[in-house]
Amino acid sequence: MDKFELIAPCHFGLEAVLKREIYDLGYDISKVEDGRVTFKGDAEAVCRANINLRTTERILIKIGEFKAESFEELFENTKALLWDEYLPVDAKIYVKKVSSIKSKLFSTSDIQSIVKKAIIEKMKYKYKIDWFSEDGAEYPIRVFLMKDIVTIGLDTSGASLHKRGYRLKSNLAPISETLAASLIKLTPWHKDRILVDPFCGSGTFPIEAAMMAANIAPGVNRDFAAQSWDNIIEKNLWKEARDEALEMGNPAVKTDIQGYDIDGETIKIARENAVRAGVDHLIHFQTRDMRDLNHRKKYGFVITNPPYGERLEDKESIKTLYRDFGQALKNLDSWSVYVITSYDGLERDFGRKADKNRKIYNGMLKTYFYQFMGPKPPKRK
């Protein structure tokens, strides 16, 4: 099979987590940059990466990379790429998204139209026709410009991979599934240890943890744009990748994963989401105030995404919330605590300094992942 360069975007600051995941899936990394990891793989790798990777937003087939400081350079270099090797004559071609950082070309609408025009001109030349119906399969294209270096890729995923298919409803400020999975992977938690999320909202942290514990592939129950690209990926490869993922799952695993929220309707949503994810039997959801946080066992994990208090009128109540949260954590003996928040008073209100603190961008919002390490449990004899 032909080898591709595949691009996997991720949250800024979490490239190492995604890199490890790609290695574990069996592929070689060719480049790690801010917000994305590039690796080598064939058509089968496209299927397996889409279905199995928990921490990337999508999988792109890299079509080309070049420097462009003018629209003329953008047009000519895009036109020079081997589009006919990827796009059939009836392909529905559209530039889905453009991002430009520190580049001379920054008008996203102009870049979109010029890239599309260049592709069509190349297709006209190769297929010897003047008009394209574009009534076939969709081939979404994404363009990145970083310091005048243009990278163009075909988006094999379609809808972002954070859309696992289980979260039809959510609370006001949900954490994305890919970010939640990445943060869990940053901790030493594993399926034999207790995990509690006292601000569970629609259940993303507990559900992602349960899916990891049961080895349920995040994309096994959804579709992808490239499933209709018969010219690049044979249909049987998608079936084989799904069958492999299903065979690796272990839904009968034993876990102690709990999610609390003070709002009963929110807990109802979390339970419904867990049912759709196939892990409702692995999670105990409960309507509970985080101030009542306690557990009789030692060496557990709290991993959570509490309110940030971004609005000015919330500032005083947020201080109280974090102070109370810090007090409640004292009820847990020898536990580790991991909190993602943009609130900068957490350590002050907790009355303790985090062992580690990692800056992570949650969308455009700068947040911090505070890590308070508990002692390791004694080794079993």
C-alpha positions, 0 to 999 in steps of 0.5 A: 500500500502507498505510504502517506504523511498523516497529520494529527492536530491536537490541543497546544501543550499536549503533543507528547500525549498524542505522540505516545498514542501514535507510537502505541498504535504502531506508527513512526513519528516524522515531526512534532510541532506546536498543536500537531504530530505528523506520522507515516502510514498507509490507507489502513493507518488512516482507518485505524488512526480515526477509530482508535486515537483518543487525543487528536482532533482529526486525521489529515493526509498531507498533500504538500508543503511550500513557502508562499509570501504572495497570492501568486505563489500560493496559487502556483504552488497549490496547482503544482501539487498532485491533486489528480492522485487524490481527487476523482473527476466527480469529487466535491472539493471545498476548503473547509478551514484556513488558519494563518499564524505570523504569515504575510497571507492572512485573509482566510476567505482569499486563501480559501478561494485561491486554493480552490481555484488552483485545484480546479485548474490542475484538475482541468489540465489533468482530466482534459475537461473545462467543467466539474459537476462536483456531485461525488464524494466530499473531499474537505481540505484544510490549509495551515499557514505558519510563518509563510509555510503553507501546509495543505491536507485532505481531512479524512475525519470530517466531523471532529474526532472529539465527536464520539457520538455519545454526548448529544446533550451537555451542560453549559461549559463542557470539556471536549472529549479529546481534551479530557482523554489527553488530561487523563493520559497525563496522569498515572491513573489506570483502571485499577485505581479509583477515579472521582470527578466532583464537577462531572457535568455531562460526564466527559471525564468519567466516560472517557476514563471508563472507555479507556478502562474497557479499551473501547475505541473512541471512533468505533461507533461513528462515520468518517469523511474518507469512508466514501473515498474508494479511490484512496481507501478500500471499504474493507479496510474500514471494516477490518479496523472496526472489527479489530477495535471491537475485538480489543474491547473489554466491557466486562472490566471492573472499575471504581469510577464516580461522577458527582454534580450538584445539579440533578438534571445534569447528572441525568444527562451524564447517565444518558451519555454514558449509556450511549457510550456503552459504559454506564455499568462502569460509572457511578453517577450521583447528585452530590455537592463537592463539599461532601466529597469523601471516600473511605479508600486511599490512593485514589484520583480526583480529575476534574474541570470545575467552573472557571469564573470567567464572568466578573460577577462570578469572581467572589463566588468562585473564590468561595467555591475553590476554598471549599473544594480545597477543604473537601479534598482534605477528607481524602487520604493519600489521593492525587488531585488534577484540576484544569482551570483558568482561575489563577487563584487555585493554589492560594485558595487551596493553601498548597502549591501544585507539584506540577502545573502545565499550561494548556489552551482549551480552544482560545482560553489559556488554562492550567492543569494543576497536578497535586501528586499523592503517594504511590500505593504499596506494591502488592505482595 
